[in-house]
Every structure is written in structure tokens, then in C-alpha cells.
Amino acid sequence: MTFVIASPCIADYSCLEACPVEAIGPSPDSAEFLRAEQLYIDPARCIDCEACVEACPVGAIFPAASIPERWKSAIAINAAHYAEHRHV
């Protein structure tokens, strides 16, 4: 199972700093930082440690297996974000 960031994300980067495997982005030093609507979790890098869940000030991070129905689309959005960047 991986974790997913949903639309309540305010991109305050607390989760990014808490992630021990750098699975969350874009980072402030990334070119896409200013264009990003939210942060995303790379499902290929996430190790399910839950550090990001505890760090998120707005409760926008969920286990993919139990994400609320209204944010289920975030699973594909997070995966697509990283799929796009792997082919660049």
C-alpha cells in the first residue's frame, strides 16, 4: 500500500520534510514548484512509514486503500504526476 495526497493539500511542505525517502514533491528547488497545485507522493518510492501523515497540518494524506470516496481520483493523479516525470 502507498499513501496519497488529496486536494485538501495546502503545500506547506511539512510532509516533504518528514519523508525519509524523498517520495514527495515537487520540492521548492524544483522548476515545477511554482506551477504545482499540490504535492504528490510517488507510489514507487513510498515505503508506507506514515511520517507524512503525521506531518500534514490539514489531514490531506491517506492510505490509498482507505482514501475517502470523494478523493479516490487522487490515487491516479499522484501516480500520473510521477509517471509523467519518469519519461522526461
Biopython code that builds the backbone (N, CA, C, O; Angstrom):
import numpy as np
from Bio.PDB.StructureBuilder import StructureBuilder

atoms = [
    (1, "MET", "N", (0.848, -1.178, 0.000)),
    (1, "MET", "CA", (0.000, 0.000, 0.000)),
    (1, "MET", "C", (0.889, 1.235, 0.000)),
    (1, "MET", "O", (1.977, 1.237, 0.574)),
    (2, "THR", "N", (0.412, 2.264, -0.643)),
    (2, "THR", "CA", (1.116, 3.540, -0.653)),
    (2, "THR", "C", (0.186, 4.610, -0.094)),
    (2, "THR", "O", (-1.007, 4.372, 0.099)),
    (3, "PHE", "N", (0.728, 5.754, 0.157)),
    (3, "PHE", "CA", (-0.068, 6.873, 0.633)),
    (3, "PHE", "C", (-0.299, 7.843, -0.509)),
    (3, "PHE", "O", (0.460, 7.876, -1.478)),
    (4, "VAL", "N", (-1.357, 8.632, -0.382)),
    (4, "VAL", "CA", (-1.792, 9.532, -1.439)),
    (4, "VAL", "C", (-2.100, 10.894, -0.837)),
    (4, "VAL", "O", (-2.674, 10.985, 0.248)),
    (5, "ILE", "N", (-1.718, 11.952, -1.544)),
    (5, "ILE", "CA", (-2.068, 13.307, -1.126)),
    (5, "ILE", "C", (-3.295, 13.731, -1.925)),
    (5, "ILE", "O", (-3.310, 13.642, -3.152)),
    (6, "ALA", "N", (-4.321, 14.194, -1.216)),
    (6, "ALA", "CA", (-5.570, 14.619, -1.853)),
    (6, "ALA", "C", (-5.670, 16.144, -1.900)),
    (6, "ALA", "O", (-4.800, 16.853, -1.394)),
    (7, "SER", "N", (-6.731, 16.625, -2.509)),
    (7, "SER", "CA", (-6.894, 18.056, -2.768)),
    (7, "SER", "C", (-6.931, 18.981, -1.556)),
    (7, "SER", "O", (-6.724, 20.180, -1.742)),
    (8, "PRO", "N", (-7.175, 18.527, -0.347)),
    (8, "PRO", "CA", (-7.065, 19.485, 0.761)),
    (8, "PRO", "C", (-5.631, 19.992, 0.978)),
    (8, "PRO", "O", (-5.404, 20.869, 1.811)),
    (9, "CYS", "N", (-4.676, 19.444, 0.236)),
    (9, "CYS", "CA", (-3.267, 19.821, 0.380)),
    (9, "CYS", "C", (-3.087, 21.326, 0.239)),
    (9, "CYS", "O", (-3.616, 21.944, -0.685)),
    (10, "ILE", "N", (-2.335, 21.906, 1.163)),
    (10, "ILE", "CA", (-2.023, 23.337, 1.110)),
    (10, "ILE", "C", (-0.556, 23.571, 0.764)),
    (10, "ILE", "O", (-0.083, 24.708, 0.786)),
    (11, "ALA", "N", (0.156, 22.505, 0.448)),
    (11, "ALA", "CA", (1.563, 22.568, 0.030)),
    (11, "ALA", "C", (2.438, 23.362, 0.982)),
    (11, "ALA", "O", (3.212, 24.219, 0.554)),
    (12, "ASP", "N", (2.318, 23.084, 2.265)),
    (12, "ASP", "CA", (3.189, 23.774, 3.217)),
    (12, "ASP", "C", (4.520, 23.052, 3.404)),
    (12, "ASP", "O", (5.396, 23.543, 4.117)),
    (13, "TYR", "N", (4.676, 21.907, 2.778)),
    (13, "TYR", "CA", (5.921, 21.146, 2.723)),
    (13, "TYR", "C", (6.347, 20.465, 4.008)),
    (13, "TYR", "O", (7.473, 19.976, 4.100)),
    (14, "SER", "N", (5.481, 20.422, 4.996)),
    (14, "SER", "CA", (5.786, 19.676, 6.220)),
    (14, "SER", "C", (5.979, 18.199, 5.902)),
    (14, "SER", "O", (6.882, 17.556, 6.438)),
    (15, "CYS", "N", (5.133, 17.667, 5.035)),
    (15, "CYS", "CA", (5.227, 16.247, 4.688)),
    (15, "CYS", "C", (6.493, 15.955, 3.900)),
    (15, "CYS", "O", (7.130, 14.920, 4.097)),
    (16, "LEU", "N", (6.852, 16.859, 3.017)),
    (16, "LEU", "CA", (8.060, 16.697, 2.208)),
    (16, "LEU", "C", (9.285, 16.585, 3.114)),
    (16, "LEU", "O", (10.152, 15.739, 2.896)),
    (17, "GLU", "N", (9.346, 17.427, 4.107)),
    (17, "GLU", "CA", (10.471, 17.415, 5.040)),
    (17, "GLU", "C", (10.469, 16.168, 5.924)),
    (17, "GLU", "O", (11.529, 15.721, 6.362)),
    (18, "ALA", "N", (9.289, 15.602, 6.189)),
    (18, "ALA", "CA", (9.183, 14.429, 7.061)),
    (18, "ALA", "C", (9.488, 13.121, 6.343)),
    (18, "ALA", "O", (9.814, 12.128, 6.992)),
    (19, "CYS", "N", (9.389, 13.101, 5.024)),
    (19, "CYS", "CA", (9.555, 11.859, 4.267)),
    (19, "CYS", "C", (11.022, 11.424, 4.237)),
    (19, "CYS", "O", (11.876, 12.164, 3.749)),
    (20, "PRO", "N", (11.321, 10.220, 4.759)),
    (20, "PRO", "CA", (12.709, 9.769, 4.809)),
    (20, "PRO", "C", (13.269, 9.279, 3.471)),
    (20, "PRO", "O", (14.478, 9.088, 3.341)),
    (21, "VAL", "N", (12.399, 9.075, 2.476)),
    (21, "VAL", "CA", (12.869, 8.553, 1.188)),
    (21, "VAL", "C", (12.635, 9.525, 0.030)),
    (21, "VAL", "O", (12.764, 9.144, -1.134)),
    (22, "GLU", "N", (12.297, 10.760, 0.339)),
    (22, "GLU", "CA", (12.078, 11.805, -0.670)),
    (22, "GLU", "C", (11.073, 11.365, -1.736)),
    (22, "GLU", "O", (11.314, 11.524, -2.932)),
    (23, "ALA", "N", (9.943, 10.810, -1.283)),
    (23, "ALA", "CA", (8.898, 10.349, -2.197)),
    (23, "ALA", "C", (7.858, 11.425, -2.491)),
    (23, "ALA", "O", (6.914, 11.177, -3.241)),
    (24, "ILE", "N", (8.014, 12.606, -1.918)),
    (24, "ILE", "CA", (7.021, 13.665, -2.064)),
    (24, "ILE", "C", (7.607, 14.844, -2.832)),
    (24, "ILE", "O", (8.751, 15.240, -2.609)),
    (25, "GLY", "N", (6.826, 15.385, -3.717)),
    (25, "GLY", "CA", (7.290, 16.528, -4.493)),
    (25, "GLY", "C", (6.130, 17.262, -5.125)),
    (25, "GLY", "O", (4.984, 16.843, -4.968)),
    (26, "PRO", "N", (6.387, 18.326, -5.824)),
    (26, "PRO", "CA", (7.713, 18.828, -6.153)),
    (26, "PRO", "C", (8.332, 19.575, -4.976)),
    (26, "PRO", "O", (7.632, 20.125, -4.125)),
    (27, "SER", "N", (9.631, 19.579, -4.953)),
    (27, "SER", "CA", (10.344, 20.260, -3.880)),
    (27, "SER", "C", (10.515, 21.734, -4.239)),
    (27, "SER", "O", (10.438, 22.097, -5.413)),
    (28, "PRO", "N", (10.744, 22.583, -3.243)),
    (28, "PRO", "CA", (10.898, 24.012, -3.506)),
    (28, "PRO", "C", (12.033, 24.356, -4.476)),
    (28, "PRO", "O", (12.016, 25.431, -5.075)),
    (29, "ASP", "N", (13.010, 23.475, -4.640)),
    (29, "ASP", "CA", (14.103, 23.756, -5.566)),
    (29, "ASP", "C", (13.846, 23.203, -6.973)),
    (29, "ASP", "O", (14.717, 23.275, -7.840)),
    (30, "SER", "N", (12.657, 22.657, -7.192)),
    (30, "SER", "CA", (12.272, 22.101, -8.488)),
    (30, "SER", "C", (11.708, 23.195, -9.400)),
    (30, "SER", "O", (11.097, 24.153, -8.926)),
    (31, "ALA", "N", (11.915, 23.046, -10.700)),
    (31, "ALA", "CA", (11.398, 24.006, -11.674)),
    (31, "ALA", "C", (9.876, 24.052, -11.675)),
    (31, "ALA", "O", (9.292, 25.091, -11.982)),
    (32, "GLU", "N", (9.227, 22.947, -11.337)),
    (32, "GLU", "CA", (7.771, 22.900, -11.355)),
    (32, "GLU", "C", (7.125, 23.361, -10.051)),
    (32, "GLU", "O", (5.900, 23.355, -9.928)),
    (33, "PHE", "N", (7.924, 23.751, -9.101)),
    (33, "PHE", "CA", (7.437, 24.161, -7.785)),
    (33, "PHE", "C", (6.345, 25.225, -7.875)),
    (33, "PHE", "O", (5.305, 25.085, -7.232)),
    (34, "LEU", "N", (6.551, 26.262, -8.641)),
    (34, "LEU", "CA", (5.591, 27.362, -8.723)),
    (34, "LEU", "C", (4.323, 26.995, -9.479)),
    (34, "LEU", "O", (3.289, 27.637, -9.290)),
    (35, "ARG", "N", (4.379, 25.983, -10.327)),
    (35, "ARG", "CA", (3.214, 25.568, -11.112)),
    (35, "ARG", "C", (2.366, 24.509, -10.423)),
    (35, "ARG", "O", (1.224, 24.276, -10.821)),
    (36, "ALA", "N", (2.893, 23.882, -9.422)),
    (36, "ALA", "CA", (2.195, 22.759, -8.780)),
    (36, "ALA", "C", (0.975, 23.238, -7.996)),
    (36, "ALA", "O", (1.043, 24.207, -7.240)),
    (37, "GLU", "N", (-0.134, 22.540, -8.191)),
    (37, "GLU", "CA", (-1.353, 22.860, -7.450)),
    (37, "GLU", "C", (-1.346, 22.230, -6.061)),
    (37, "GLU", "O", (-2.018, 22.708, -5.148)),
    (38, "GLN", "N", (-0.579, 21.155, -5.915)),
    (38, "GLN", "CA", (-0.479, 20.466, -4.639)),
    (38, "GLN", "C", (0.797, 19.636, -4.659)),
    (38, "GLN", "O", (1.540, 19.653, -5.641)),
    (39, "LEU", "N", (1.047, 18.921, -3.588)),
    (39, "LEU", "CA", (2.163, 17.987, -3.545)),
    (39, "LEU", "C", (1.658, 16.601, -3.916)),
    (39, "LEU", "O", (0.455, 16.341, -3.879)),
    (40, "TYR", "N", (2.582, 15.710, -4.273)),
    (40, "TYR", "CA", (2.237, 14.373, -4.724)),
    (40, "TYR", "C", (3.187, 13.369, -4.084)),
    (40, "TYR", "O", (4.323, 13.702, -3.748)),
    (41, "ILE", "N", (2.709, 12.133, -3.920)),
    (41, "ILE", "CA", (3.538, 11.054, -3.394)),
    (41, "ILE", "C", (3.820, 10.072, -4.521)),
    (41, "ILE", "O", (2.903, 9.610, -5.200)),
    (42, "ASP", "N", (5.080, 9.763, -4.710)),
    (42, "ASP", "CA", (5.494, 8.800, -5.730)),
    (42, "ASP", "C", (5.213, 7.395, -5.201)),
    (42, "ASP", "O", (5.859, 6.959, -4.249)),
    (43, "PRO", "N", (4.259, 6.679, -5.802)),
    (43, "PRO", "CA", (3.915, 5.350, -5.289)),
    (43, "PRO", "C", (5.057, 4.338, -5.409)),
    (43, "PRO", "O", (5.072, 3.341, -4.687)),
    (44, "ALA", "N", (6.000, 4.579, -6.299)),
    (44, "ALA", "CA", (7.136, 3.663, -6.452)),
    (44, "ALA", "C", (8.183, 3.872, -5.358)),
    (44, "ALA", "O", (8.984, 2.975, -5.096)),
    (45, "ARG", "N", (8.187, 5.039, -4.718)),
    (45, "ARG", "CA", (9.184, 5.324, -3.684)),
    (45, "ARG", "C", (8.633, 5.258, -2.267)),
    (45, "ARG", "O", (9.395, 5.079, -1.316)),
    (46, "CYS", "N", (7.328, 5.400, -2.115)),
    (46, "CYS", "CA", (6.711, 5.417, -0.790)),
    (46, "CYS", "C", (6.970, 4.094, -0.064)),
    (46, "CYS", "O", (6.769, 3.017, -0.625)),
    (47, "ILE", "N", (7.417, 4.192, 1.190)),
    (47, "ILE", "CA", (7.697, 2.985, 1.984)),
    (47, "ILE", "C", (6.659, 2.772, 3.092)),
    (47, "ILE", "O", (6.863, 1.954, 3.989)),
    (48, "ASP", "N", (5.575, 3.493, 3.028)),
    (48, "ASP", "CA", (4.458, 3.325, 3.967)),
    (48, "ASP", "C", (4.828, 3.573, 5.421)),
    (48, "ASP", "O", (4.303, 2.907, 6.312)),
    (49, "CYS", "N", (5.704, 4.500, 5.669)),
    (49, "CYS", "CA", (6.154, 4.749, 7.040)),
    (49, "CYS", "C", (5.193, 5.642, 7.835)),
    (49, "CYS", "O", (5.274, 5.696, 9.062)),
    (50, "GLU", "N", (4.299, 6.329, 7.154)),
    (50, "GLU", "CA", (3.300, 7.215, 7.745)),
    (50, "GLU", "C", (3.865, 8.518, 8.309)),
    (50, "GLU", "O", (3.121, 9.269, 8.940)),
    (51, "ALA", "N", (5.128, 8.809, 8.110)),
    (51, "ALA", "CA", (5.700, 10.057, 8.621)),
    (51, "ALA", "C", (4.989, 11.268, 8.016)),
    (51, "ALA", "O", (4.783, 12.272, 8.699)),
    (52, "CYS", "N", (4.620, 11.178, 6.760)),
    (52, "CYS", "CA", (3.944, 12.284, 6.086)),
    (52, "CYS", "C", (2.548, 12.524, 6.645)),
    (52, "CYS", "O", (2.100, 13.667, 6.737)),
    (53, "VAL", "N", (1.865, 11.456, 7.016)),
    (53, "VAL", "CA", (0.508, 11.568, 7.546)),
    (53, "VAL", "C", (0.521, 12.407, 8.815)),
    (53, "VAL", "O", (-0.297, 13.311, 8.983)),
    (54, "GLU", "N", (1.438, 12.103, 9.686)),
    (54, "GLU", "CA", (1.537, 12.833, 10.945)),
    (54, "GLU", "C", (1.985, 14.273, 10.738)),
    (54, "GLU", "O", (1.614, 15.150, 11.517)),
    (55, "ALA", "N", (2.772, 14.531, 9.707)),
    (55, "ALA", "CA", (3.300, 15.872, 9.459)),
    (55, "ALA", "C", (2.301, 16.795, 8.777)),
    (55, "ALA", "O", (2.420, 18.015, 8.889)),
    (56, "CYS", "N", (1.330, 16.246, 8.081)),
    (56, "CYS", "CA", (0.379, 17.064, 7.314)),
    (56, "CYS", "C", (-0.540, 17.859, 8.242)),
    (56, "CYS", "O", (-1.269, 17.267, 9.037)),
    (57, "PRO", "N", (-0.515, 19.196, 8.153)),
    (57, "PRO", "CA", (-1.335, 20.008, 9.057)),
    (57, "PRO", "C", (-2.822, 20.030, 8.714)),
    (57, "PRO", "O", (-3.634, 20.471, 9.527)),
    (58, "VAL", "N", (-3.192, 19.560, 7.518)),
    (58, "VAL", "CA", (-4.601, 19.620, 7.110)),
    (58, "VAL", "C", (-5.232, 18.244, 6.876)),
    (58, "VAL", "O", (-6.367, 18.164, 6.406)),
    (59, "GLY", "N", (-4.526, 17.179, 7.191)),
    (59, "GLY", "CA", (-5.079, 15.843, 7.030)),
    (59, "GLY", "C", (-5.378, 15.467, 5.593)),
    (59, "GLY", "O", (-6.413, 14.863, 5.310)),
    (60, "ALA", "N", (-4.478, 15.820, 4.677)),
    (60, "ALA", "CA", (-4.696, 15.573, 3.244)),
    (60, "ALA", "C", (-4.044, 14.286, 2.747)),
    (60, "ALA", "O", (-4.119, 13.985, 1.556)),
    (61, "ILE", "N", (-3.406, 13.522, 3.632)),
    (61, "ILE", "CA", (-2.693, 12.320, 3.207)),
    (61, "ILE", "C", (-3.395, 11.084, 3.764)),
    (61, "ILE", "O", (-3.692, 10.990, 4.955)),
    (62, "PHE", "N", (-3.648, 10.136, 2.851)),
    (62, "PHE", "CA", (-4.410, 8.939, 3.191)),
    (62, "PHE", "C", (-3.729, 7.698, 2.641)),
    (62, "PHE", "O", (-3.021, 7.772, 1.638)),
    (63, "PRO", "N", (-3.940, 6.543, 3.299)),
    (63, "PRO", "CA", (-3.529, 5.288, 2.675)),
    (63, "PRO", "C", (-4.395, 5.093, 1.424)),
    (63, "PRO", "O", (-5.605, 5.309, 1.476)),
    (64, "ALA", "N", (-3.799, 4.697, 0.328)),
    (64, "ALA", "CA", (-4.559, 4.536, -0.915)),
    (64, "ALA", "C", (-5.717, 3.557, -0.735)),
    (64, "ALA", "O", (-6.774, 3.731, -1.343)),
    (65, "ALA", "N", (-5.531, 2.549, 0.079)),
    (65, "ALA", "CA", (-6.566, 1.536, 0.275)),
    (65, "ALA", "C", (-7.779, 2.036, 1.058)),
    (65, "ALA", "O", (-8.844, 1.421, 1.013)),
    (66, "SER", "N", (-7.622, 3.147, 1.772)),
    (66, "SER", "CA", (-8.747, 3.635, 2.574)),
    (66, "SER", "C", (-8.992, 5.130, 2.412)),
    (66, "SER", "O", (-9.480, 5.787, 3.332)),
    (67, "ILE", "N", (-8.656, 5.663, 1.249)),
    (67, "ILE", "CA", (-8.898, 7.078, 0.985)),
    (67, "ILE", "C", (-10.401, 7.324, 0.876)),
    (67, "ILE", "O", (-11.109, 6.496, 0.303)),
    (68, "PRO", "N", (-10.904, 8.422, 1.401)),
    (68, "PRO", "CA", (-12.342, 8.707, 1.290)),
    (68, "PRO", "C", (-12.797, 8.730, -0.178)),
    (68, "PRO", "O", (-12.052, 9.152, -1.063)),
    (69, "GLU", "N", (-13.992, 8.284, -0.409)),
    (69, "GLU", "CA", (-14.546, 8.169, -1.763)),
    (69, "GLU", "C", (-14.399, 9.464, -2.565)),
    (69, "GLU", "O", (-14.073, 9.416, -3.751)),
    (70, "ARG", "N", (-14.632, 10.610, -1.943)),
    (70, "ARG", "CA", (-14.593, 11.880, -2.681)),
    (70, "ARG", "C", (-13.205, 12.233, -3.204)),
    (70, "ARG", "O", (-13.070, 13.094, -4.072)),
    (71, "TRP", "N", (-12.165, 11.569, -2.677)),
    (71, "TRP", "CA", (-10.801, 11.854, -3.128)),
    (71, "TRP", "C", (-10.135, 10.659, -3.798)),
    (71, "TRP", "O", (-8.917, 10.659, -3.976)),
    (72, "LYS", "N", (-10.898, 9.656, -4.167)),
    (72, "LYS", "CA", (-10.327, 8.467, -4.826)),
    (72, "LYS", "C", (-9.548, 8.829, -6.087)),
    (72, "LYS", "O", (-8.580, 8.148, -6.425)),
    (73, "SER", "N", (-9.945, 9.873, -6.779)),
    (73, "SER", "CA", (-9.242, 10.276, -8.005)),
    (73, "SER", "C", (-7.802, 10.693, -7.718)),
    (73, "SER", "O", (-6.973, 10.708, -8.627)),
    (74, "ALA", "N", (-7.495, 11.030, -6.472)),
    (74, "ALA", "CA", (-6.138, 11.436, -6.104)),
    (74, "ALA", "C", (-5.137, 10.304, -6.279)),
    (74, "ALA", "O", (-3.949, 10.562, -6.474)),
    (75, "ILE", "N", (-5.587, 9.063, -6.213)),
    (75, "ILE", "CA", (-4.685, 7.923, -6.405)),
    (75, "ILE", "C", (-4.080, 7.987, -7.803)),
    (75, "ILE", "O", (-2.863, 7.892, -7.958)),
    (76, "ALA", "N", (-4.915, 8.146, -8.811)),
    (76, "ALA", "CA", (-4.432, 8.229, -10.193)),
    (76, "ALA", "C", (-3.675, 9.525, -10.446)),
    (76, "ALA", "O", (-2.703, 9.533, -11.203)),
    (77, "ILE", "N", (-4.101, 10.610, -9.830)),
    (77, "ILE", "CA", (-3.428, 11.907, -10.024)),
    (77, "ILE", "C", (-2.001, 11.849, -9.493)),
    (77, "ILE", "O", (-1.076, 12.318, -10.157)),
    (78, "ASN", "N", (-1.808, 11.277, -8.301)),
    (78, "ASN", "CA", (-0.459, 11.161, -7.733)),
    (78, "ASN", "C", (0.420, 10.271, -8.605)),
    (78, "ASN", "O", (1.563, 10.626, -8.894)),
    (79, "ALA", "N", (-0.100, 9.123, -9.025)),
    (79, "ALA", "CA", (0.667, 8.198, -9.870)),
    (79, "ALA", "C", (1.000, 8.831, -11.214)),
    (79, "ALA", "O", (2.118, 8.687, -11.708)),
    (80, "ALA", "N", (0.035, 9.532, -11.810)),
    (80, "ALA", "CA", (0.253, 10.167, -13.120)),
    (80, "ALA", "C", (1.312, 11.258, -13.041)),
    (80, "ALA", "O", (2.107, 11.428, -13.965)),
    (81, "HIS", "N", (1.322, 11.987, -11.948)),
    (81, "HIS", "CA", (2.329, 13.049, -11.789)),
    (81, "HIS", "C", (3.735, 12.474, -11.913)),
    (81, "HIS", "O", (4.587, 13.045, -12.594)),
    (82, "TYR", "N", (3.972, 11.360, -11.266)),
    (82, "TYR", "CA", (5.311, 10.766, -11.320)),
    (82, "TYR", "C", (5.559, 9.983, -12.595)),
    (82, "TYR", "O", (6.700, 9.912, -13.049)),
    (83, "ALA", "N", (4.541, 9.401, -13.182)),
    (83, "ALA", "CA", (4.703, 8.704, -14.460)),
    (83, "ALA", "C", (5.150, 9.685, -15.537)),
    (83, "ALA", "O", (6.007, 9.358, -16.358)),
    (84, "GLU", "N", (4.578, 10.878, -15.540)),
    (84, "GLU", "CA", (4.960, 11.931, -16.490)),
    (84, "GLU", "C", (6.438, 12.285, -16.358)),
    (84, "GLU", "O", (7.136, 12.438, -17.360)),
    (85, "HIS", "N", (6.902, 12.411, -15.150)),
    (85, "HIS", "CA", (8.259, 12.872, -14.899)),
    (85, "HIS", "C", (9.314, 11.794, -15.070)),
    (85, "HIS", "O", (10.498, 12.104, -15.202)),
    (86, "ARG", "N", (8.908, 10.545, -15.070)),
    (86, "ARG", "CA", (9.865, 9.461, -15.319)),
    (86, "ARG", "C", (10.227, 9.350, -16.797)),
    (86, "ARG", "O", (11.293, 8.841, -17.143)),
    (87, "HIS", "N", (9.334, 9.830, -17.673)),
    (87, "HIS", "CA", (9.557, 9.730, -19.102)),
    (87, "HIS", "C", (10.217, 10.959, -19.693)),
    (87, "HIS", "O", (10.427, 11.026, -20.904)),
    (88, "VAL", "N", (10.542, 11.919, -18.871)),
    (88, "VAL", "CA", (11.147, 13.167, -19.351)),
    (88, "VAL", "C", (12.621, 12.969, -19.604)),
    (88, "VAL", "O", (13.308, 13.905, -20.013)),
]
sb = StructureBuilder()
sb.init_structure("model")
sb.init_model(0)
sb.init_chain("A")
sb.init_seg("    ")
for serial, (resi, resn, name, xyz) in enumerate(atoms, 1):
    if name == "N":
        sb.init_residue(resn, " ", resi, " ")
    sb.init_atom(name, np.array(xyz, "f"), 0.0, 1.0, " ", f" {name:<3s}", serial, name[0])
structure = sb.get_structure()
